[in-house]
Amino acid sequence: MNYIWNEKESTPLCEIMERNKSDKGDINQKGPHNYTTFYYSIFKELREKKLRIFELGLGTNNINLASNMGPDGRPGASLYGWQEFFPNSYIFGADIDSDILFNTDKIKTFYCDQTDPETIEKLWNEPDLQENFDIIIEDGLHTFNANVCFFENSIHKLKSNGYFIIEDIKNDDVELFLNKIKLWESQYTNCLFSLLQIQHYSNIYMDNTLLVVFKL
């Protein structure tokens, strides 16, 4: 189903992501996106739990790569934000730009080309990624085919009562996703699918739609 999210109030997650230089949201809703208002609504009750969280797309600042953050972007910004918001959780990430991969005591990152099923399979065969995840966020290459490829080769890694979210769905791709969701609903009968159009009051022309998948 297709929904509209129009929350205007700033949240603690907005402040955290802004301070960590992520583009997912900010306290004044002046940045590219305001996903943090929605994320806070579904994640606030999970904040102190010990979760496994994975995000594809670290935010490369290599301007020669597609879907880059620009030369001033901070690779891994949202991973640092998730680590702060979920202090008892383990955070994992992956990106096609191997130059920006990094590890800390709570964050581990890996290489992944989300357009290649074999590479995705290799990713999930990593020893640290054997256990499934409570939250998977796809913020990688923002194309329909790449989104579909990563989802279909990764949804098995999501735990029950978990969320798989695809960010930055292009306005021109919404109809493609609506048609694809009809197929997925028959294939993944234990999943609930929602396309969520995030209202943004200062960037009305941005691609600001999320696909939210909840696994029963």
Short mmCIF file of the C-alpha atoms (twelve columns), coordinates in Angstrom:
data_MODEL
# 
_entry.id   MODEL 
# 
loop_
_atom_site.group_PDB 
_atom_site.id 
_atom_site.type_symbol 
_atom_site.label_atom_id 
_atom_site.label_alt_id 
_atom_site.label_comp_id 
_atom_site.label_asym_id 
_atom_site.label_seq_id 
_atom_site.Cartn_x 
_atom_site.Cartn_y 
_atom_site.Cartn_z 
_atom_site.pdbx_PDB_model_num 
ATOM 1   C CA . MET A 1   0.000  0.000   0.000   1 
ATOM 2   C CA . ASN A 2   1.030  3.615   -0.504  1 
ATOM 3   C CA . TYR A 3   1.082  6.031   2.442   1 
ATOM 4   C CA . ILE A 4   2.157  9.610   3.162   1 
ATOM 5   C CA . TRP A 5   4.222  10.488  6.249   1 
ATOM 6   C CA . ASN A 6   4.042  14.180  7.191   1 
ATOM 7   C CA . GLU A 7   5.504  14.454  10.695  1 
ATOM 8   C CA . LYS A 8   7.103  17.880  11.244  1 
ATOM 9   C CA . GLU A 9   8.416  17.564  14.811  1 
ATOM 10  C CA . SER A 10  12.152 17.097  15.289  1 
ATOM 11  C CA . THR A 11  13.318 13.996  17.173  1 
ATOM 12  C CA . PRO A 12  16.461 12.910  19.062  1 
ATOM 13  C CA . LEU A 13  17.394 10.820  16.020  1 
ATOM 14  C CA . CYS A 14  17.236 13.923  13.810  1 
ATOM 15  C CA . GLU A 15  19.831 15.592  16.036  1 
ATOM 16  C CA . ILE A 16  22.051 12.504  16.156  1 
ATOM 17  C CA . MET A 17  22.108 12.007  12.401  1 
ATOM 18  C CA . GLU A 18  22.700 15.710  11.727  1 
ATOM 19  C CA . ARG A 19  25.604 15.829  14.184  1 
ATOM 20  C CA . ASN A 20  27.152 12.753  12.552  1 
ATOM 21  C CA . LYS A 21  26.795 14.422  9.123   1 
ATOM 22  C CA . SER A 22  24.263 11.927  7.757   1 
ATOM 23  C CA . ASP A 23  21.719 13.143  5.202   1 
ATOM 24  C CA . LYS A 24  18.893 11.043  6.713   1 
ATOM 25  C CA . GLY A 25  17.501 14.016  8.633   1 
ATOM 26  C CA . ASP A 26  18.223 17.104  10.711  1 
ATOM 27  C CA . ILE A 27  16.580 19.081  13.466  1 
ATOM 28  C CA . ASN A 28  15.290 21.830  11.144  1 
ATOM 29  C CA . GLN A 29  14.292 19.563  8.217   1 
ATOM 30  C CA . LYS A 30  16.465 21.607  5.863   1 
ATOM 31  C CA . GLY A 31  18.624 18.786  4.498   1 
ATOM 32  C CA . PRO A 32  17.958 16.441  1.598   1 
ATOM 33  C CA . HIS A 33  15.744 14.066  3.607   1 
ATOM 34  C CA . ASN A 34  13.778 13.813  6.836   1 
ATOM 35  C CA . TYR A 35  13.630 10.043  7.205   1 
ATOM 36  C CA . THR A 36  14.647 10.398  10.851  1 
ATOM 37  C CA . THR A 37  11.151 11.504  11.873  1 
ATOM 38  C CA . PHE A 38  9.732  8.214   10.613  1 
ATOM 39  C CA . TYR A 39  12.639 6.099   11.832  1 
ATOM 40  C CA . TYR A 40  12.293 7.489   15.329  1 
ATOM 41  C CA . SER A 41  8.615  6.534   15.412  1 
ATOM 42  C CA . ILE A 42  9.324  2.847   14.702  1 
ATOM 43  C CA . PHE A 43  12.730 2.460   16.383  1 
ATOM 44  C CA . LYS A 44  12.415 4.458   19.625  1 
ATOM 45  C CA . GLU A 45  11.042 1.495   21.601  1 
ATOM 46  C CA . LEU A 46  13.933 -0.671  20.343  1 
ATOM 47  C CA . ARG A 47  16.658 1.803   21.255  1 
ATOM 48  C CA . GLU A 48  18.098 -0.006  24.296  1 
ATOM 49  C CA . LYS A 49  17.801 -3.516  22.863  1 
ATOM 50  C CA . LYS A 50  20.772 -5.537  21.628  1 
ATOM 51  C CA . LEU A 51  20.137 -5.589  17.879  1 
ATOM 52  C CA . ARG A 52  21.991 -6.434  14.712  1 
ATOM 53  C CA . ILE A 53  21.673 -3.616  12.204  1 
ATOM 54  C CA . PHE A 54  22.949 -3.603  8.632   1 
ATOM 55  C CA . GLU A 55  23.068 -0.715  6.178   1 
ATOM 56  C CA . LEU A 56  24.117 -0.959  2.539   1 
ATOM 57  C CA . GLY A 57  25.750 2.227   1.293   1 
ATOM 58  C CA . LEU A 58  28.283 4.001   3.499   1 
ATOM 59  C CA . GLY A 59  28.124 7.263   1.574   1 
ATOM 60  C CA . THR A 60  31.162 7.393   -0.670  1 
ATOM 61  C CA . ASN A 61  32.764 10.769  -1.354  1 
ATOM 62  C CA . ASN A 62  34.290 9.529   -4.612  1 
ATOM 63  C CA . ILE A 63  32.568 11.733  -7.186  1 
ATOM 64  C CA . ASN A 64  33.338 9.204   -9.924  1 
ATOM 65  C CA . LEU A 65  30.984 6.642   -8.377  1 
ATOM 66  C CA . ALA A 66  27.213 6.688   -8.766  1 
ATOM 67  C CA . SER A 67  25.066 7.810   -5.812  1 
ATOM 68  C CA . ASN A 68  28.059 9.499   -4.153  1 
ATOM 69  C CA . MET A 69  27.730 12.019  -1.317  1 
ATOM 70  C CA . GLY A 70  29.981 14.579  -3.000  1 
ATOM 71  C CA . PRO A 71  33.576 15.419  -2.005  1 
ATOM 72  C CA . ASP A 72  32.499 16.788  1.390   1 
ATOM 73  C CA . GLY A 73  30.462 13.732  2.412   1 
ATOM 74  C CA . ARG A 74  31.435 11.737  5.494   1 
ATOM 75  C CA . PRO A 75  31.642 8.015   4.707   1 
ATOM 76  C CA . GLY A 76  29.925 5.935   7.358   1 
ATOM 77  C CA . ALA A 77  28.033 8.899   8.809   1 
ATOM 78  C CA . SER A 78  24.753 7.049   9.300   1 
ATOM 79  C CA . LEU A 79  26.527 4.001   10.757  1 
ATOM 80  C CA . TYR A 80  28.040 6.237   13.428  1 
ATOM 81  C CA . GLY A 81  24.570 7.689   13.952  1 
ATOM 82  C CA . TRP A 82  22.992 4.251   14.361  1 
ATOM 83  C CA . GLN A 83  25.744 3.276   16.794  1 
ATOM 84  C CA . GLU A 84  24.906 6.302   18.936  1 
ATOM 85  C CA . PHE A 85  21.135 5.818   18.734  1 
ATOM 86  C CA . PHE A 86  21.356 2.055   19.431  1 
ATOM 87  C CA . PRO A 87  24.132 1.959   22.083  1 
ATOM 88  C CA . ASN A 88  23.772 -1.769  22.825  1 
ATOM 89  C CA . SER A 89  23.637 -2.947  19.210  1 
ATOM 90  C CA . TYR A 90  26.152 -4.102  16.639  1 
ATOM 91  C CA . ILE A 91  26.255 -2.149  13.393  1 
ATOM 92  C CA . PHE A 92  27.320 -3.559  10.034  1 
ATOM 93  C CA . GLY A 93  27.610 -1.940  6.631   1 
ATOM 94  C CA . ALA A 94  28.770 -2.498  3.076   1 
ATOM 95  C CA . ASP A 95  29.700 -0.434  0.047   1 
ATOM 96  C CA . ILE A 96  31.050 -0.828  -3.472  1 
ATOM 97  C CA . ASP A 97  33.836 1.657   -2.672  1 
ATOM 98  C CA . SER A 98  36.416 -0.471  -0.874  1 
ATOM 99  C CA . ASP A 99  38.481 2.647   -0.074  1 
ATOM 100 C CA . ILE A 100 35.977 3.834   2.535   1 
ATOM 101 C CA . LEU A 101 35.501 0.573   4.438   1 
ATOM 102 C CA . PHE A 102 36.358 0.743   8.144   1 
ATOM 103 C CA . ASN A 103 35.965 -1.131  11.431  1 
ATOM 104 C CA . THR A 104 35.515 -0.054  15.054  1 
ATOM 105 C CA . ASP A 105 34.626 -1.990  18.197  1 
ATOM 106 C CA . LYS A 106 30.912 -1.758  17.320  1 
ATOM 107 C CA . ILE A 107 30.941 -1.237  13.525  1 
ATOM 108 C CA . LYS A 108 32.180 -3.597  10.803  1 
ATOM 109 C CA . THR A 109 31.978 -2.943  7.076   1 
ATOM 110 C CA . PHE A 110 32.381 -5.061  3.963   1 
ATOM 111 C CA . TYR A 111 32.572 -4.821  0.186   1 
ATOM 112 C CA . CYS A 112 29.404 -5.361  -1.852  1 
ATOM 113 C CA . ASP A 113 28.278 -4.731  -5.414  1 
ATOM 114 C CA . GLN A 114 24.505 -4.783  -5.038  1 
ATOM 115 C CA . THR A 115 23.955 -5.377  -8.757  1 
ATOM 116 C CA . ASP A 116 25.737 -8.751  -8.618  1 
ATOM 117 C CA . PRO A 117 23.956 -11.662 -6.881  1 
ATOM 118 C CA . GLU A 118 27.220 -13.597 -6.527  1 
ATOM 119 C CA . THR A 119 28.849 -10.696 -4.712  1 
ATOM 120 C CA . ILE A 120 25.825 -10.373 -2.412  1 
ATOM 121 C CA . GLU A 121 25.981 -14.080 -1.635  1 
ATOM 122 C CA . LYS A 122 29.674 -13.722 -0.838  1 
ATOM 123 C CA . LEU A 123 28.841 -10.840 1.504   1 
ATOM 124 C CA . TRP A 124 26.343 -12.931 3.462   1 
ATOM 125 C CA . ASN A 125 28.888 -15.739 3.726   1 
ATOM 126 C CA . GLU A 126 31.197 -13.521 5.787   1 
ATOM 127 C CA . PRO A 127 31.649 -15.063 9.281   1 
ATOM 128 C CA . ASP A 128 30.489 -11.913 11.074  1 
ATOM 129 C CA . LEU A 129 27.303 -11.789 8.992   1 
ATOM 130 C CA . GLN A 130 26.042 -15.324 9.551   1 
ATOM 131 C CA . GLU A 131 23.461 -14.322 12.142  1 
ATOM 132 C CA . ASN A 132 20.414 -12.560 10.703  1 
ATOM 133 C CA . PHE A 133 19.487 -8.924  11.274  1 
ATOM 134 C CA . ASP A 134 16.780 -6.985  13.072  1 
ATOM 135 C CA . ILE A 135 17.067 -4.016  10.710  1 
ATOM 136 C CA . ILE A 136 18.392 -3.858  7.133   1 
ATOM 137 C CA . ILE A 137 18.529 -0.477  5.407   1 
ATOM 138 C CA . GLU A 138 19.351 -0.206  1.717   1 
ATOM 139 C CA . ASP A 139 20.887 3.189   0.951   1 
ATOM 140 C CA . GLY A 140 23.130 2.129   -1.897  1 
ATOM 141 C CA . LEU A 141 22.776 2.581   -5.646  1 
ATOM 142 C CA . HIS A 142 19.433 4.307   -6.125  1 
ATOM 143 C CA . THR A 143 18.143 2.493   -9.190  1 
ATOM 144 C CA . PHE A 144 15.160 0.186   -9.454  1 
ATOM 145 C CA . ASN A 145 17.110 -2.816  -10.747 1 
ATOM 146 C CA . ALA A 146 19.800 -2.449  -8.080  1 
ATOM 147 C CA . ASN A 147 17.168 -2.121  -5.337  1 
ATOM 148 C CA . VAL A 148 15.370 -5.251  -6.558  1 
ATOM 149 C CA . CYS A 149 18.588 -7.251  -6.859  1 
ATOM 150 C CA . PHE A 150 19.727 -6.512  -3.332  1 
ATOM 151 C CA . PHE A 151 16.292 -7.089  -1.808  1 
ATOM 152 C CA . GLU A 152 15.675 -10.424 -3.506  1 
ATOM 153 C CA . ASN A 153 19.135 -11.671 -2.533  1 
ATOM 154 C CA . SER A 154 19.008 -10.353 1.033   1 
ATOM 155 C CA . ILE A 155 15.481 -10.603 2.443   1 
ATOM 156 C CA . HIS A 156 16.333 -14.060 3.814   1 
ATOM 157 C CA . LYS A 157 18.780 -12.319 6.185   1 
ATOM 158 C CA . LEU A 158 16.003 -10.454 7.987   1 
ATOM 159 C CA . LYS A 159 14.739 -11.782 11.332  1 
ATOM 160 C CA . SER A 160 11.075 -12.109 12.190  1 
ATOM 161 C CA . ASN A 161 9.668  -8.815  13.505  1 
ATOM 162 C CA . GLY A 162 12.429 -7.071  11.565  1 
ATOM 163 C CA . TYR A 163 12.450 -4.162  9.131   1 
ATOM 164 C CA . PHE A 164 13.948 -4.049  5.627   1 
ATOM 165 C CA . ILE A 165 13.871 -0.484  4.271   1 
ATOM 166 C CA . ILE A 166 14.853 0.799   0.830   1 
ATOM 167 C CA . GLU A 167 15.643 4.508   0.831   1 
ATOM 168 C CA . ASP A 168 15.590 7.209   -1.825  1 
ATOM 169 C CA . ILE A 169 13.176 5.593   -4.237  1 
ATOM 170 C CA . LYS A 170 12.989 7.844   -7.254  1 
ATOM 171 C CA . ASN A 171 9.676  9.487   -8.052  1 
ATOM 172 C CA . ASP A 172 9.833  7.981   -11.536 1 
ATOM 173 C CA . ASP A 173 10.224 4.487   -10.045 1 
ATOM 174 C CA . VAL A 174 7.225  4.531   -7.698  1 
ATOM 175 C CA . GLU A 175 4.932  2.880   -10.252 1 
ATOM 176 C CA . LEU A 176 7.552  0.202   -10.923 1 
ATOM 177 C CA . PHE A 177 7.700  -0.555  -7.226  1 
ATOM 178 C CA . LEU A 178 3.937  -0.687  -6.868  1 
ATOM 179 C CA . ASN A 179 3.838  -3.352  -9.582  1 
ATOM 180 C CA . LYS A 180 6.812  -5.219  -8.119  1 
ATOM 181 C CA . ILE A 181 5.237  -5.231  -4.660  1 
ATOM 182 C CA . LYS A 182 2.225  -7.101  -6.046  1 
ATOM 183 C CA . LEU A 183 4.584  -9.863  -7.156  1 
ATOM 184 C CA . TRP A 184 6.584  -9.846  -3.936  1 
ATOM 185 C CA . GLU A 185 3.436  -10.126 -1.834  1 
ATOM 186 C CA . SER A 186 2.743  -13.476 -3.474  1 
ATOM 187 C CA . GLN A 187 6.376  -14.608 -3.124  1 
ATOM 188 C CA . TYR A 188 7.109  -13.401 0.408   1 
ATOM 189 C CA . THR A 189 3.855  -14.110 2.196   1 
ATOM 190 C CA . ASN A 190 5.422  -13.514 5.618   1 
ATOM 191 C CA . CYS A 191 6.229  -9.877  4.734   1 
ATOM 192 C CA . LEU A 192 4.147  -6.697  4.809   1 
ATOM 193 C CA . PHE A 193 5.027  -4.042  2.205   1 
ATOM 194 C CA . SER A 194 4.388  -0.280  2.406   1 
ATOM 195 C CA . LEU A 195 5.564  2.519   0.137   1 
ATOM 196 C CA . LEU A 196 5.917  5.587   2.304   1 
ATOM 197 C CA . GLN A 197 6.116  9.051   0.750   1 
ATOM 198 C CA . ILE A 198 7.928  11.282  3.232   1 
ATOM 199 C CA . GLN A 199 6.648  14.861  3.080   1 
ATOM 200 C CA . HIS A 200 9.575  17.293  2.992   1 
ATOM 201 C CA . TYR A 201 8.704  20.918  3.457   1 
ATOM 202 C CA . SER A 202 11.879 22.546  2.120   1 
ATOM 203 C CA . ASN A 203 12.905 20.049  -0.594  1 
ATOM 204 C CA . ILE A 204 9.632  19.199  -2.311  1 
ATOM 205 C CA . TYR A 205 11.301 17.907  -5.466  1 
ATOM 206 C CA . MET A 206 13.586 15.361  -3.789  1 
ATOM 207 C CA . ASP A 207 13.150 11.616  -4.262  1 
ATOM 208 C CA . ASN A 208 11.871 11.061  -0.743  1 
ATOM 209 C CA . THR A 209 10.057 7.712   -0.759  1 
ATOM 210 C CA . LEU A 210 10.821 4.642   1.354   1 
ATOM 211 C CA . LEU A 211 9.828  1.036   0.835   1 
ATOM 212 C CA . VAL A 212 9.207  -0.388  4.301   1 
ATOM 213 C CA . VAL A 213 9.053  -4.166  4.633   1 
ATOM 214 C CA . PHE A 214 8.091  -5.757  7.946   1 
ATOM 215 C CA . LYS A 215 8.730  -9.470  8.338   1 
ATOM 216 C CA . LEU A 216 6.150  -11.313 10.420  1 
# 
